[in-house]
Amino acid sequence: MPNVYLLSIGINSYQDPNISTLHACVADVQLLRRQLLDLELVRPEHCTELLNEKATRQQIIQTFRQHFEQIADGDIALLHFSGHGTRQLVPRAFSDADYEIEDGRMEATCCYDSRCGDV
């Protein structure tokens, strides 16, 4: 059976006070982890969570790289995000891709520090 590596991100409140507070995102993360552990689909040492202020853009990138670099052929990477989303202009690197982009925008997640500084 392959190893499952879970990185789960939940953000109820954001650094920018203009981003509305959510109420169940952290609970989503905790419930998913508990369910996967109870079903023995993932081992505790393969679960990583980033909650609220820990889920900055830089920390998400760093944790993603560190957590998933352990994966071997045949293993499963599971990235779960519960929080606000947004639509952003597609970067030039993606605009030449073979898939169709309807309005020049793509879906994106909002990190804890979204809309702060250059994030």
Disulfide bonds with the S-S distance in Angstrom:
none
